[in-house]
Amino acid sequence: MKLLALETATDACSAALFIGGAIRERFELAPQRHTKLLLPMVGALCAEAGITPAELEAIAVSVGPGAFTGVRIAASIAQGLAIAHELPIAPVSTLAALAQGTFRRTGRRCVLATLDARRGEIYVGRYAVPPDCSSVTALAPDALCAPDALDPALPAPDWIATGPGWQAYRDTLEPRCGARAEPGELQHPRALDVATLGLAILQAGGGVAPELLQPVYLRGAI
């Protein structure tokens, strides 16, 4: 499988290329520069791998929730490439990609993934990794809520929390739900984790035609 993955739903911009079990990635924390960076990242990855976009077999893309403009950038580029080369698209939750990254880095199997939704709200997803599975599975639909309205009832012990939403509202969220922050630097969703989840979606027959791709905002655009 030759799979391209794209992620631009937060301040970070990344692209990844999965070929034969190996993943190459370009990642940059670059607010408001996604449109300038993403296609050159794709070109550099393809050149490094010695392929052209026409040789791709599928695309995985982070579809939100996240910043409205960021979500649309990756979605539109994924659609353009998929239409041009007649490729299926695997839509991946941005929160799932964030949770997958935490599992990849820490091995922890219960992840509370959060993004700062602005206006005093967060996007939140609860994900877990079953013993026989290599990727995260949603325990509930991704949601939008105020930090002090987050349901404190977590369905498993030893939760780890990650993402910009946790960083922005940690003082409210930590005593409310009991999760502990992922150690180290602030983490953003990454295309390499979108690739992992996208591959699983495609292998399960879950890809969509490019014209059917739908961003997930959880809040109406204004």
One Martini backbone bead per residue (centre of mass of N, CA, C, O) as a GRO file, in nm:
protein
  222
    1MET     BB    1   0.095   0.038   0.023
    2LYS     BB    2   0.023   0.376  -0.091
    3LEU     BB    3   0.012   0.628   0.165
    4LEU     BB    4  -0.138   0.936   0.221
    5ALA     BB    5  -0.099   1.188   0.483
    6LEU     BB    6  -0.308   1.445   0.645
    7GLU     BB    7  -0.239   1.745   0.872
    8THR     BB    8  -0.432   2.075   0.971
    9ALA     BB    9  -0.621   2.126   1.249
   10THR     BB   10  -0.382   2.289   1.362
   11ASP     BB   11  -0.080   2.448   1.410
   12ALA     BB   12  -0.007   2.195   1.271
   13CYS     BB   13   0.196   2.047   1.002
   14SER     BB   14   0.136   1.741   0.804
   15ALA     BB   15   0.308   1.465   0.636
   16ALA     BB   16   0.262   1.124   0.507
   17LEU     BB   17   0.434   0.810   0.408
   18PHE     BB   18   0.313   0.489   0.319
   19ILE     BB   19   0.550   0.210   0.262
   20GLY     BB   20   0.582  -0.109   0.335
   21GLY     BB   21   0.568  -0.023   0.666
   22ALA     BB   22   0.673   0.268   0.611
   23ILE     BB   23   0.724   0.599   0.764
   24ARG     BB   24   0.704   0.923   0.643
   25GLU     BB   25   0.778   1.266   0.769
   26ARG     BB   26   0.628   1.594   0.790
   27PHE     BB   27   0.689   1.854   1.044
   28GLU     BB   28   0.514   2.164   1.156
   29LEU     BB   29   0.503   2.449   1.355
   30ALA     BB   30   0.257   2.656   1.161
   31PRO     BB   31   0.084   2.910   1.183
   32GLN     BB   32  -0.078   3.004   0.890
   33ARG     BB   33   0.109   2.787   0.677
   34HIS     BB   34  -0.028   2.541   0.535
   35THR     BB   35  -0.060   2.622   0.232
   36LYS     BB   36   0.263   2.643   0.191
   37LEU     BB   37   0.352   2.344   0.307
   38LEU     BB   38   0.197   2.084   0.217
   39LEU     BB   39   0.275   2.031  -0.083
   40PRO     BB   40   0.584   2.028  -0.039
   41MET     BB   41   0.576   1.785   0.147
   42VAL     BB   42   0.463   1.588  -0.057
   43GLY     BB   43   0.686   1.618  -0.268
   44ALA     BB   44   0.924   1.532  -0.083
   45LEU     BB   45   0.823   1.248  -0.014
   46CYS     BB   46   0.804   1.138  -0.302
   47ALA     BB   47   1.097   1.189  -0.383
   48GLU     BB   48   1.227   1.018  -0.157
   49ALA     BB   49   1.058   0.750  -0.260
   50GLY     BB   50   1.033   0.750  -0.585
   51ILE     BB   51   0.752   0.896  -0.645
   52THR     BB   52   0.431   0.966  -0.755
   53PRO     BB   53   0.109   1.058  -0.709
   54ALA     BB   54   0.007   0.843  -0.924
   55GLU     BB   55   0.112   0.595  -0.723
   56LEU     BB   56  -0.101   0.613  -0.543
   57GLU     BB   57  -0.371   0.438  -0.344
   58ALA     BB   58  -0.413   0.650  -0.099
   59ILE     BB   59  -0.595   0.861   0.143
   60ALA     BB   60  -0.534   1.031   0.449
   61VAL     BB   61  -0.751   1.237   0.668
   62SER     BB   62  -0.796   1.501   0.871
   63VAL     BB   63  -1.149   1.603   0.965
   64GLY     BB   64  -1.174   1.635   1.262
   65PRO     BB   65  -1.168   1.837   1.481
   66GLY     BB   66  -1.107   2.202   1.444
   67ALA     BB   67  -0.991   2.420   1.255
   68PHE     BB   68  -1.158   2.527   0.995
   69THR     BB   69  -0.929   2.594   0.794
   70GLY     BB   70  -0.750   2.347   0.845
   71VAL     BB   71  -0.950   2.128   0.767
   72ARG     BB   72  -0.993   2.231   0.471
   73ILE     BB   73  -0.712   2.204   0.357
   74ALA     BB   74  -0.675   1.895   0.371
   75ALA     BB   75  -0.940   1.817   0.231
   76SER     BB   76  -0.891   1.960  -0.044
   77ILE     BB   77  -0.626   1.819  -0.117
   78ALA     BB   78  -0.730   1.532  -0.101
   79GLN     BB   79  -0.947   1.564  -0.317
   80GLY     BB   80  -0.769   1.652  -0.551
   81LEU     BB   81  -0.586   1.401  -0.559
   82ALA     BB   82  -0.812   1.185  -0.574
   83ILE     BB   83  -0.941   1.279  -0.836
   84ALA     BB   84  -0.687   1.279  -1.023
   85HIS     BB   85  -0.617   0.951  -0.918
   86GLU     BB   86  -0.845   0.767  -0.819
   87LEU     BB   87  -0.893   0.781  -0.490
   88PRO     BB   88  -0.923   0.685  -0.181
   89ILE     BB   89  -1.063   0.788   0.139
   90ALA     BB   90  -0.953   0.830   0.481
   91PRO     BB   91  -1.131   0.926   0.751
   92VAL     BB   92  -0.993   1.110   1.035
   93SER     BB   93  -0.982   1.175   1.347
   94THR     BB   94  -0.813   1.407   1.521
   95LEU     BB   95  -0.843   1.278   1.804
   96ALA     BB   96  -0.744   0.999   1.724
   97ALA     BB   97  -0.460   1.088   1.639
   98LEU     BB   98  -0.382   1.199   1.914
   99ALA     BB   99  -0.420   0.929   2.067
  100GLN     BB  100  -0.225   0.757   1.896
  101GLY     BB  101   0.027   0.916   1.975
  102THR     BB  102   0.019   0.848   2.275
  103PHE     BB  103   0.040   0.544   2.242
  104ARG     BB  104   0.308   0.543   2.086
  105ARG     BB  105   0.477   0.693   2.316
  106THR     BB  106   0.354   0.534   2.599
  107GLY     BB  107   0.135   0.277   2.589
  108ARG     BB  108  -0.122   0.396   2.660
  109ARG     BB  109  -0.481   0.282   2.649
  110CYS     BB  110  -0.601   0.558   2.784
  111VAL     BB  111  -0.745   0.843   2.611
  112LEU     BB  112  -0.761   1.200   2.650
  113ALA     BB  113  -0.862   1.402   2.390
  114THR     BB  114  -0.760   1.750   2.322
  115LEU     BB  115  -0.905   2.065   2.209
  116ASP     BB  116  -0.904   2.395   2.131
  117ALA     BB  117  -1.220   2.571   2.056
  118ARG     BB  118  -1.270   2.806   2.190
  119ARG     BB  119  -1.490   2.995   2.361
  120GLY     BB  120  -1.458   2.803   2.624
  121GLU     BB  121  -1.381   2.531   2.461
  122ILE     BB  122  -1.385   2.173   2.382
  123TYR     BB  123  -1.239   1.902   2.234
  124VAL     BB  124  -1.348   1.553   2.285
  125GLY     BB  125  -1.186   1.224   2.338
  126ARG     BB  126  -1.241   0.871   2.387
  127TYR     BB  127  -0.971   0.630   2.410
  128ALA     BB  128  -0.887   0.286   2.316
  129VAL     BB  129  -0.682  -0.019   2.353
  130PRO     BB  130  -0.700  -0.318   2.273
  131PRO     BB  131  -0.515  -0.601   2.317
  132ASP     BB  132  -0.570  -0.680   1.985
  133CYS     BB  133  -0.482  -0.373   1.918
  134SER     BB  134  -0.298  -0.100   1.733
  135SER     BB  135  -0.551   0.094   1.770
  136VAL     BB  136  -0.773   0.321   1.827
  137THR     BB  137  -1.090   0.348   2.012
  138ALA     BB  138  -1.398   0.463   2.041
  139LEU     BB  139  -1.616   0.521   2.331
  140ALA     BB  140  -1.711   0.797   2.200
  141PRO     BB  141  -1.815   1.063   2.074
  142ASP     BB  142  -1.717   1.334   1.968
  143ALA     BB  143  -1.685   1.656   2.147
  144LEU     BB  144  -1.850   1.956   2.268
  145CYS     BB  145  -1.729   2.159   2.550
  146ALA     BB  146  -1.709   2.262   2.853
  147PRO     BB  147  -1.483   2.200   3.091
  148ASP     BB  148  -1.712   2.206   3.334
  149ALA     BB  149  -1.895   1.976   3.150
  150LEU     BB  150  -1.736   1.736   3.179
  151ASP     BB  151  -1.758   1.414   3.208
  152PRO     BB  152  -1.615   1.241   3.483
  153ALA     BB  153  -1.690   0.956   3.366
  154LEU     BB  154  -1.459   0.714   3.343
  155PRO     BB  155  -1.431   0.374   3.202
  156ALA     BB  156  -1.123   0.389   3.314
  157PRO     BB  157  -0.825   0.353   3.429
  158ASP     BB  158  -0.543   0.529   3.374
  159TRP     BB  159  -0.554   0.806   3.248
  160ILE     BB  160  -0.455   1.001   2.961
  161ALA     BB  161  -0.371   1.332   2.873
  162THR     BB  162  -0.414   1.543   2.571
  163GLY     BB  163  -0.345   1.849   2.444
  164PRO     BB  164  -0.448   2.183   2.410
  165GLY     BB  165  -0.697   2.163   2.598
  166TRP     BB  166  -0.548   2.074   2.852
  167GLN     BB  167  -0.355   2.310   2.872
  168ALA     BB  168  -0.578   2.540   2.888
  169TYR     BB  169  -0.770   2.349   3.121
  170ARG     BB  170  -0.633   2.192   3.358
  171ASP     BB  171  -0.747   2.314   3.626
  172THR     BB  172  -1.034   2.194   3.555
  173LEU     BB  173  -0.991   1.893   3.448
  174GLU     BB  174  -0.824   1.732   3.654
  175PRO     BB  175  -1.027   1.734   3.904
  176ARG     BB  176  -1.275   1.625   3.740
  177CYS     BB  177  -1.138   1.340   3.592
  178GLY     BB  178  -0.827   1.233   3.685
  179ALA     BB  179  -0.636   1.283   3.481
  180ARG     BB  180  -0.315   1.269   3.322
  181ALA     BB  181  -0.056   1.405   3.180
  182GLU     BB  182   0.140   1.402   2.932
  183PRO     BB  183   0.455   1.386   2.907
  184GLY     BB  184   0.602   1.673   2.819
  185GLU     BB  185   0.525   1.809   2.546
  186LEU     BB  186   0.318   1.946   2.350
  187GLN     BB  187   0.063   1.790   2.162
  188HIS     BB  188  -0.003   1.698   1.823
  189PRO     BB  189  -0.132   1.610   1.555
  190ARG     BB  190  -0.033   1.346   1.316
  191ALA     BB  191   0.022   1.196   1.011
  192LEU     BB  192   0.133   0.919   1.107
  193ASP     BB  193  -0.138   0.856   1.262
  194VAL     BB  194  -0.327   0.885   1.025
  195ALA     BB  195  -0.204   0.650   0.869
  196THR     BB  196  -0.266   0.422   1.067
  197LEU     BB  197  -0.578   0.468   1.070
  198GLY     BB  198  -0.630   0.466   0.764
  199LEU     BB  199  -0.540   0.179   0.710
  200ALA     BB  200  -0.756   0.045   0.889
  201ILE     BB  201  -0.998   0.155   0.734
  202LEU     BB  202  -0.930   0.030   0.455
  203GLN     BB  203  -0.910  -0.270   0.550
  204ALA     BB  204  -1.231  -0.237   0.644
  205GLY     BB  205  -1.381  -0.067   0.407
  206GLY     BB  206  -1.387   0.275   0.488
  207GLY     BB  207  -1.373   0.421   0.239
  208VAL     BB  208  -1.401   0.714   0.026
  209ALA     BB  209  -1.509   0.917  -0.190
  210PRO     BB  210  -1.411   1.237  -0.247
  211GLU     BB  211  -1.714   1.360  -0.274
  212LEU     BB  212  -1.781   1.236   0.037
  213LEU     BB  213  -1.621   1.420   0.194
  214GLN     BB  214  -1.641   1.518   0.553
  215PRO     BB  215  -1.618   1.746   0.764
  216VAL     BB  216  -1.555   1.794   1.124
  217TYR     BB  217  -1.676   2.044   1.356
  218LEU     BB  218  -1.924   2.056   1.591
  219ARG     BB  219  -1.940   2.347   1.467
  220GLY     BB  220  -2.051   2.615   1.333
  221ALA     BB  221  -1.968   2.814   1.094
  222ILE     BB  222  -1.857   3.186   1.077
   0.00000   0.00000   0.00000
